Amino acid sequence: MPTKVTINPGQIVINNGSSFLVTASDASIDDNRAQGFFVSDTRLISYYEISLNRKQLVLLASSNLTHHSVLYQFTNPELCMVNSTLPQNRLMVTIRRNIVEGMHEDIDITNYHSESVEFQLMLALRSDFADIFEVKAKNIVTRGKTETTWNNGLLKTEYHNDFFHRGIIAQPAHSGSQPSYANGRLIFDVAIASGETWHTCINFIALADGEVLTPHYTCIEHHETEAGKETESFLESATKLYSSNADITQYYQQALVDMGALRIKVEHKGHNFWMPAAGIPWFVAVFGRDSVIASLQTMAVEGEFARGTLVRLAQLQATEVDDWRDAQPGKMLHELRRDELTQLHKLPYTPYYGTVDTTILWIITLAEAYSWNGDPSLLDECRSPLEKALAWIDTYGDFDNDGFVEYLTRSPFVVWHCAAGTSTKAGAATFSS
């Protein structure tokens, strides 16, 4: 049976670090689908719809520009205005979105009609602050309290559940007309002369874990993201490949760009490193097995790429026995999350250690990284975590002293295996030590 390859399957995905956006091709967000603007494993924008006089725009094209920016282009349907009718295909509507900390949106409307036009631009916005696991499972449970305020040109929606807090601020800026808010919609009264362009920005400022994540990109001035700069540095320092086959060269270059998009920042002793996330969009988080395998597979491309993975997993190495999280001293994690259910201790991802192979793979990755870079400081830095990992193998890993590493889930939580989409209450495996 031939392999089926789907290009642009009706959705757009962009990300920057652990923040990501999933929309339909027409820029809309449907809260009944696995779409939205996500920060810290929480959906901050669950519904988005743009319209002119309540009429849906006609999509012309949409495409990613970079891993953290996207462009959508539309034209108008036939519009009934106050004193006339605007024929279809007379306006060009362009939306650009860029995720840099928060999200920045530019909306430009150019009038190609022979006369001036007047209409209302409406942006319908909603926030459900749903947990990422419930969005994926399509089983969203309403909790906590949500409040929306419109004050001094800022649309602010906040969510509280005990100590858990998330929020999103929509801030119109540099607008061609003054915005208002009613019935869940930002409204702009737009008037455009023939041949002219109307513009507005919307800064979406994210509130998460006490942080205020303000967009670093505006229509006035472009600011390179830290992740973007590091991606350029990564592409510059990565192993170069040259081939007489142009396709091979392009495939390799695209693979490097994709790897750059996967990276998330690791801070250690005043230095910044990067490690690969498990996947975009739903697995943009710290993982164990996925990250060490990706680091092993890309060692020939960039040997230092593994350092961030080794350091971050060592930072989160288990220090005590905790059956809820399947943690044991010296064990490396499976997954770390910051979502509501995890922070309220309904899920064990703080982090969760239910994995048999990450600790062993971490040791293999350390040895492989040193064989490539020959840097003794890496061994010095990882000496203590290595000793603890080896001790875990000999004690908790091989609990029946048969020379093999065994694994049994002890957590009462039903572990959802995200990659396979299946669940299990217990598992067992053996590895030679």
C-alpha positions in Angstrom: 0.0 0.0 0.0 1.5 3.4 -1.0 2.3 5.9 1.8 -0.1 8.8 2.1 1.4 12.2 2.6 -0.8 15.1 3.6 0.4 18.6 3.0 -1.2 21.4 5.2 -4.0 19.2 6.6 -6.4 22.1 7.3 -4.4 23.6 10.1 -1.5 25.9 10.9 0.9 25.3 13.8 3.6 27.7 15.0 5.6 27.7 18.3 8.4 29.4 20.2 9.8 27.6 23.1 6.9 26.0 25.1 4.3 28.3 23.7 2.4 27.3 20.6 -0.6 28.2 18.4 -2.8 25.8 16.5 -5.4 27.3 14.1 -7.5 26.3 11.1 -6.1 27.4 7.8 -8.4 30.5 7.9 -6.8 31.8 11.2 -9.9 30.8 13.2 -9.8 28.8 16.5 -12.6 26.4 17.4 -13.0 25.6 21.1 -14.6 22.3 20.1 -11.3 21.2 18.4 -7.8 20.7 19.5 -6.9 24.3 18.6 -5.9 27.4 20.4 -3.0 29.5 21.8 -1.3 27.5 24.5 1.2 28.8 27.2 2.5 26.6 30.0 0.3 23.7 29.0 -2.9 25.8 29.2 -5.1 27.0 26.4 -5.3 30.8 26.8 -7.3 31.5 23.6 -9.9 28.9 22.8 -12.0 30.7 20.2 -11.1 33.3 17.5 -13.2 34.5 14.6 -12.6 37.5 12.4 -15.5 39.0 10.3 -16.5 42.1 8.4 -20.0 43.2 9.2 -20.5 39.7 10.7 -19.6 38.1 7.3 -16.9 35.5 7.2 -13.8 36.4 5.1 -12.8 34.4 2.0 -9.5 32.6 2.5 -7.0 33.1 -0.3 -3.9 31.5 1.2 -2.1 30.8 4.5 1.4 29.5 5.3 4.0 29.4 7.9 6.8 32.0 7.4 9.0 30.6 10.2 8.5 28.2 13.0 7.2 31.0 15.1 5.3 33.2 12.5 2.5 32.7 10.0 0.7 34.7 7.3 -3.0 34.5 6.3 -4.5 36.3 3.4 -8.2 36.9 2.6 -10.6 38.9 0.5 -14.1 40.0 1.2 -17.4 38.5 0.4 -20.2 40.8 -0.9 -20.8 43.2 2.0 -23.9 45.3 2.7 -22.7 48.7 3.9 -24.8 51.5 5.3 -25.3 53.4 1.9 -24.1 50.9 -0.6 -23.0 47.3 -1.4 -19.3 46.3 -1.6 -18.8 43.7 -4.3 -16.7 40.7 -3.4 -13.0 40.6 -4.0 -12.4 44.3 -3.5 -10.5 44.1 -0.2 -7.2 42.4 0.7 -7.1 41.4 4.4 -3.7 40.2 5.7 -3.1 38.8 9.1 0.4 38.1 10.5 1.0 36.3 13.8 4.2 36.0 15.6 4.8 34.1 18.9 7.5 35.7 20.9 6.8 35.3 24.6 3.2 36.3 24.1 1.6 36.6 20.6 1.6 39.6 18.3 -1.0 40.0 15.5 -1.0 42.5 12.6 -4.2 43.1 10.6 -3.9 45.1 7.4 -6.9 45.8 5.1 -6.3 47.4 1.7 -9.1 48.8 -0.3 -8.9 48.1 -4.1 -12.5 49.3 -4.7 -13.0 52.5 -6.7 -14.8 54.1 -3.8 -14.3 54.6 -0.1 -15.7 51.8 2.1 -17.0 51.7 5.7 -17.7 48.6 7.7 -17.1 47.0 11.1 -14.2 44.7 11.7 -15.1 42.2 14.5 -12.8 39.9 16.4 -14.7 37.3 18.5 -12.4 36.0 21.3 -13.0 33.5 24.1 -10.7 31.8 26.7 -11.6 28.5 28.4 -8.1 28.1 30.1 -8.5 24.4 29.5 -5.8 21.9 30.6 -3.7 20.6 27.6 -4.5 17.0 28.5 -8.2 17.6 28.5 -8.0 19.6 25.2 -6.3 16.6 23.5 -8.8 14.1 25.1 -11.7 16.4 24.1 -13.0 16.1 27.6 -12.9 19.6 29.1 -14.2 20.0 32.7 -15.2 23.5 33.9 -13.4 24.5 37.1 -12.4 27.7 38.9 -13.6 31.2 38.1 -13.1 33.3 35.0 -13.5 37.1 34.8 -13.3 39.4 31.8 -12.8 43.2 32.0 -12.5 45.9 29.3 -10.7 49.0 30.7 -8.6 51.7 29.0 -8.4 49.8 25.8 -7.3 46.5 27.4 -9.4 43.3 27.2 -8.3 41.2 30.2 -9.5 37.7 31.0 -8.2 35.9 34.1 -8.7 32.4 35.5 -8.3 31.3 39.1 -8.6 27.9 40.7 -7.1 27.8 44.2 -3.5 29.0 43.7 -3.5 28.2 40.0 -3.7 31.4 37.9 -3.6 32.1 34.1 -4.6 35.1 32.1 -4.6 36.7 28.6 -4.6 40.4 27.8 -5.6 41.6 24.3 -4.1 45.0 23.7 -5.0 46.8 20.4 -2.3 49.1 19.3 -1.4 51.5 16.5 -5.0 51.1 15.3 -6.5 53.1 12.4 -9.7 53.5 14.4 -10.6 53.3 18.1 -11.6 49.8 19.3 -14.6 49.0 21.5 -15.7 45.8 23.2 -19.2 44.3 23.4 -20.8 40.8 23.2 -17.5 39.1 23.3 -16.1 41.0 20.4 -13.4 43.6 19.8 -15.0 46.0 17.3 -13.4 48.5 15.0 -15.3 51.0 12.8 -13.2 51.0 9.7 -13.2 53.6 7.0 -10.8 53.2 4.1 -10.4 55.5 1.0 -9.8 53.9 -2.4 -6.2 52.6 -2.7 -5.5 53.1 1.1 -4.7 50.6 3.8 -6.1 50.4 7.4 -4.0 48.7 10.1 -4.2 47.5 13.7 -2.0 45.4 15.9 -3.2 43.2 18.7 -0.7 42.3 21.4 -1.8 39.1 23.3 0.0 39.2 26.7 0.1 35.9 28.5 -0.1 35.6 32.3 1.3 32.3 33.7 2.9 31.3 36.9 3.5 34.9 38.0 5.1 35.8 34.7 3.9 38.5 32.3 4.8 37.3 28.8 4.7 40.4 26.5 5.3 40.0 22.7 8.7 41.2 21.6 7.7 41.8 18.0 5.7 44.7 16.9 4.8 46.3 13.5 6.9 49.3 14.5 10.1 47.4 15.2 11.2 43.8 14.8 13.0 42.1 17.6 14.8 38.8 17.1 13.7 36.2 19.6 16.3 34.5 21.8 15.2 31.2 20.4 15.5 32.7 16.9 19.0 33.9 17.5 20.0 30.6 19.0 18.5 28.8 16.0 20.6 30.9 13.7 23.6 30.1 15.8 22.7 26.4 15.7 22.4 26.4 11.9 25.7 28.2 11.6 27.6 25.7 13.9 25.9 22.5 12.8 27.7 20.1 10.5 27.5 21.2 6.9 26.4 18.8 4.2 27.1 19.3 0.5 25.9 17.1 -2.3 25.6 17.2 -6.1 22.0 16.2 -5.5 20.3 19.5 -4.6 17.3 17.6 -3.0 19.5 15.9 -0.5 21.1 19.3 0.5 17.6 20.9 0.9 16.3 17.9 2.9 19.2 18.2 5.3 18.9 21.9 5.6 15.1 21.6 6.3 15.8 19.0 9.0 18.2 21.4 10.7 15.5 24.1 10.7 13.0 21.7 12.1 15.4 20.7 14.9 16.0 24.3 15.7 12.2 24.8 16.1 12.0 21.9 18.6 14.5 23.3 21.1 13.6 24.6 24.5 15.9 26.6 26.8 17.8 25.1 29.7 19.4 27.5 32.3 22.4 26.2 34.3 24.9 28.1 36.4 24.5 31.3 34.5 24.7 29.7 31.1 21.9 28.9 28.6 21.7 25.6 26.8 19.0 24.0 24.6 17.4 20.6 24.5 14.9 19.1 22.1 11.2 18.9 23.0 9.4 15.7 22.1 7.3 17.2 19.3 5.2 20.1 18.1 2.6 21.0 19.1 1.4 18.8 21.9 4.8 17.6 23.3 6.6 21.0 23.6 7.8 20.1 27.1 10.7 18.4 28.9 10.7 14.7 28.1 13.2 12.0 29.0 13.4 9.2 26.4 12.4 11.4 23.4 15.0 14.0 24.2 17.9 11.7 24.9 17.2 9.7 21.7 17.0 12.9 19.6 20.3 14.0 21.2 21.9 10.7 20.3 20.6 10.7 16.8 21.9 14.3 16.1 25.3 13.9 17.7 27.1 14.0 14.4 25.3 17.2 13.5 26.0 19.1 16.7 27.7 17.4 19.6 26.9 20.1 22.0 23.2 19.7 21.4 23.1 16.9 23.9 24.5 19.0 26.8 21.3 20.8 27.4 19.4 17.5 27.6 22.0 16.0 30.0 22.0 19.0 32.2 18.2 19.4 32.3 17.5 15.8 33.1 20.2 15.9 35.8 18.5 18.9 37.3 15.3 17.0 37.6 16.8 13.7 38.7 14.6 12.0 41.4 15.9 12.3 45.0 13.2 10.3 46.9 10.8 7.5 46.7 7.3 8.8 45.6 5.0 6.1 44.2 2.5 8.7 43.0 5.1 9.9 40.5 6.9 6.6 40.2 10.0 8.3 41.5 13.1 6.7 43.1 16.5 8.2 44.0 18.7 8.5 40.9 15.9 7.9 38.4 15.5 10.2 35.3 12.1 11.6 34.4 9.7 10.7 31.7 7.8 14.0 31.4 7.4 17.4 33.0 4.3 19.6 32.7 3.0 22.9 34.1 -0.7 22.5 33.5 -3.5 23.0 36.0 -4.3 19.4 36.7 -0.6 18.8 37.4 -0.1 21.8 39.7 -3.2 20.9 41.6 -1.8 17.3 42.0 -4.5 15.6 40.0 -1.8 14.4 37.5 1.7 13.4 38.5 3.8 15.3 36.0 5.7 17.4 38.4 7.7 15.6 37.0 6.6 12.0 36.4 9.2 9.3 36.4 7.3 6.3 35.0 9.9 5.1 32.5 12.3 2.2 32.5 14.8 3.4 29.8 15.5 7.1 30.3 18.1 6.6 33.1 20.0 4.1 31.0 19.8 6.2 27.9 21.0 9.2 29.8 24.2 7.4 30.7 24.7 6.2 27.1 24.1 9.8 25.9 26.7 11.1 28.4 29.3 8.6 27.2 28.5 9.3 23.5 28.6 13.1 24.0 32.1 12.9 25.6 33.3 10.6 22.8 32.4 13.3 20.4 33.5 16.5 22.2 36.2 15.2 24.5 35.3 17.8 27.1 36.2 16.6 30.6 34.2 19.5 32.1 31.0 17.7 30.9 32.1 14.6 32.9 32.9 16.7 36.0 29.5 18.4 35.7 27.6 15.1 35.4 29.7 13.0 37.8 27.2 13.1 40.7 24.1 12.5 38.6 25.9 9.6 36.9 26.8 8.0 40.2 23.2 8.3 41.3 21.9 6.9 38.0 24.2 3.9 38.3 23.1 3.4 41.9 19.5 3.4 40.8 20.2 0.7 38.2 21.8 -1.6 40.9 19.1 -1.0 43.5 15.7 0.1 42.4 16.2 -0.8 38.8 17.3 -4.4 39.4 15.0 -5.1 42.4 15.3 -8.9 42.1 19.1 -9.0 41.7 19.0 -11.0 38.4 21.3 -8.6 36.5 18.5 -7.1 34.5 16.7 -3.8 35.0 13.0 -4.4 35.7 10.1 -1.9 35.8 6.7 -1.9 37.4 4.3 1.1 37.6 3.4 1.8 41.2 1.5 5.0 40.7 -2.3 4.6 41.3 -2.8 7.1 38.5 -3.8 5.7 35.1 -0.8 6.7 33.0 -1.8 8.1 29.6 0.9 7.2 27.1 0.7 10.4 25.0 2.7 9.3 22.1 0.6 6.2 21.5 -2.7 7.5 22.7 -3.2 4.5 25.0 -3.5 4.0 28.7 -2.2 1.5 31.2 -2.2 1.0 34.9 0.9 -1.1 35.1 3.7 -2.1 32.9 6.8 -4.4 33.1 10.0 -4.6 31.1 13.5 -5.9 31.6 16.8 -4.6 30.3 20.3 -6.1 30.6 22.5 -4.1 33.0 
